[in-house]
């Protein structure tokens, strides 16, 4: 096996196994079985950026406004968000979290923090120089993946 084949094999094994671990972890969180990925990330964005609207959400999450409209309609029906308008601007509709939305946001944050702790286990045997090299190498790989995604018309996944 040459170096490129060896790199491809280990890269695929690492990414596939890491994804498997992430999928198993998601089962621990009720909000992930009750909400879609897009719903959770809409909630996250609305919490972090006041006066979120369909356009801001679509741009930030790199999906169509139609997808956001459908998602926010479901979140409104589920009671996770409320809509409002600003005084003097009856055209724009903005979103804010309800108590249900804040609970989902909190669980999502806990999940991310748990993932950071879990991932630290994978890097504990690396020294700082090795971590720096890994960061640089993975950043270069990610750049090439982003180029390929763009070539495939999948900019939303970059």
C-alpha positions as CSV (number, residue, x, y, z in Angstrom):
1,X,0.0,0.0,0.0
2,X,1.4,3.4,-1.0
3,X,1.2,6.5,1.2
4,X,-1.8,7.9,-0.5
5,X,-3.7,4.6,-0.2
6,X,-2.7,4.4,3.5
7,X,-3.8,8.0,4.2
8,X,-7.1,7.4,2.4
9,X,-7.7,4.2,4.4
10,X,-6.9,5.8,7.8
11,X,-8.8,9.0,7.0
12,X,-11.9,7.0,6.1
13,X,-11.6,4.7,9.2
14,X,-11.2,7.7,11.5
15,X,-14.1,9.7,10.0
16,X,-16.5,6.7,9.8
17,X,-15.8,5.7,13.4
18,X,-16.0,9.2,14.7
19,X,-19.4,9.6,13.0
20,X,-20.5,6.3,14.6
21,X,-19.5,7.6,18.0
22,X,-21.4,10.9,17.4
23,X,-24.5,9.1,16.2
24,X,-24.5,6.9,19.4
25,X,-24.1,10.1,21.5
26,X,-27.0,11.8,19.8
27,X,-29.3,9.0,21.1
28,X,-28.6,10.3,24.6
29,X,-30.2,13.6,23.8
30,X,-34.0,13.7,23.6
31,X,-34.1,16.9,21.6
32,X,-32.2,15.3,18.8
33,X,-34.9,12.6,18.3
34,X,-37.6,15.2,18.5
35,X,-36.1,17.9,16.2
36,X,-34.3,17.9,12.9
37,X,-30.7,19.1,12.5
38,X,-32.0,22.3,10.8
39,X,-34.5,23.0,13.6
40,X,-31.9,22.7,16.3
41,X,-29.5,25.0,14.4
42,X,-32.3,27.6,13.8
43,X,-32.9,27.6,17.5
44,X,-29.2,28.0,18.2
45,X,-29.0,30.9,15.7
46,X,-32.1,32.6,17.1
47,X,-30.7,32.5,20.6
48,X,-27.3,33.9,19.6
49,X,-28.5,36.6,17.2
50,X,-31.4,38.8,18.3
51,X,-33.8,39.9,15.7
52,X,-33.3,36.8,13.6
53,X,-35.6,36.6,10.5
54,X,-36.0,34.2,7.6
55,X,-33.3,35.9,5.5
56,X,-30.7,36.0,8.2
57,X,-31.4,32.3,9.1
58,X,-31.2,31.2,5.5
59,X,-27.9,33.0,4.9
60,X,-26.3,31.9,8.1
61,X,-27.4,28.2,7.8
62,X,-26.8,28.2,4.0
63,X,-30.2,26.9,3.1
64,X,-33.1,28.3,1.1
65,X,-35.5,30.8,2.5
66,X,-38.2,28.2,1.7
67,X,-36.5,25.6,3.9
68,X,-36.3,28.2,6.7
69,X,-39.9,29.1,6.3
70,X,-41.0,25.5,6.6
71,X,-38.7,25.0,9.6
72,X,-39.8,28.1,11.5
73,X,-43.4,27.2,10.8
74,X,-42.8,23.8,12.5
75,X,-40.9,25.4,15.4
76,X,-43.8,27.9,15.9
77,X,-46.3,25.0,15.9
78,X,-44.1,23.1,18.4
79,X,-44.0,26.2,20.7
80,X,-40.2,26.4,20.5
81,X,-40.2,30.0,19.0
82,X,-42.5,33.0,18.8
83,X,-42.6,35.5,16.1
84,X,-42.8,39.3,16.5
85,X,-42.6,42.5,14.6
86,X,-40.9,45.7,15.5
87,X,-42.8,48.9,16.1
88,X,-42.9,50.9,12.8
89,X,-41.9,47.9,10.7
90,X,-44.9,45.7,10.0
91,X,-43.1,44.1,7.0
92,X,-40.4,42.0,8.8
93,X,-41.1,39.1,11.0
94,X,-38.5,38.2,13.6
95,X,-38.2,35.2,15.9
96,X,-37.3,34.6,19.5
97,X,-37.1,31.5,21.7
98,X,-39.8,30.4,24.1
99,X,-39.1,28.4,27.2
100,X,-39.3,25.2,25.1
101,X,-36.8,26.7,22.6
102,X,-34.4,27.7,25.4
103,X,-34.5,24.2,26.8
104,X,-33.6,22.8,23.4
105,X,-30.8,25.4,23.1
106,X,-29.5,24.4,26.5
107,X,-29.4,20.7,25.7
108,X,-27.7,21.5,22.4
109,X,-25.0,23.5,24.2
110,X,-24.5,20.6,26.7
111,X,-24.2,18.2,23.8
112,X,-21.4,20.3,22.2
113,X,-19.6,20.6,25.5
114,X,-19.8,16.9,26.0
115,X,-18.4,16.3,22.5
116,X,-15.4,18.5,23.2
117,X,-14.7,16.6,26.4
118,X,-15.1,13.3,24.5
119,X,-12.8,14.4,21.7
120,X,-10.1,15.4,24.1
121,X,-9.6,11.7,24.9
122,X,-8.6,11.2,21.2
123,X,-6.0,13.9,21.4
124,X,-4.6,13.3,24.9
125,X,-1.5,11.4,23.7
126,X,-0.5,14.2,21.3
127,X,2.0,16.9,22.4
128,X,1.4,20.5,21.5
129,X,3.6,20.4,18.4
130,X,1.7,17.3,17.2
131,X,-1.6,19.0,17.8
132,X,-0.4,22.1,15.9
133,X,0.6,19.9,12.9
134,X,-2.7,18.0,13.1
135,X,-4.7,21.3,13.1
136,X,-2.7,22.5,10.0
137,X,-3.1,19.3,8.2
138,X,-6.8,18.8,8.9
139,X,-7.4,22.5,7.9
140,X,-5.7,21.8,4.5
141,X,-7.8,18.7,4.0
142,X,-10.9,20.5,4.9
143,X,-10.1,23.3,2.4
144,X,-9.8,20.6,-0.3
145,X,-13.1,19.0,0.8
146,X,-14.8,22.4,0.6
147,X,-13.5,22.9,-2.9
148,X,-14.9,19.5,-3.9
149,X,-18.2,20.2,-2.3
150,X,-18.4,23.5,-4.2
151,X,-17.6,21.7,-7.4
152,X,-20.5,19.3,-6.7
153,X,-22.9,22.1,-6.1
154,X,-23.0,21.4,-2.3
155,X,-21.9,24.8,-1.0
156,X,-24.5,24.5,1.8
157,X,-22.3,21.8,3.4
158,X,-19.1,23.9,3.5
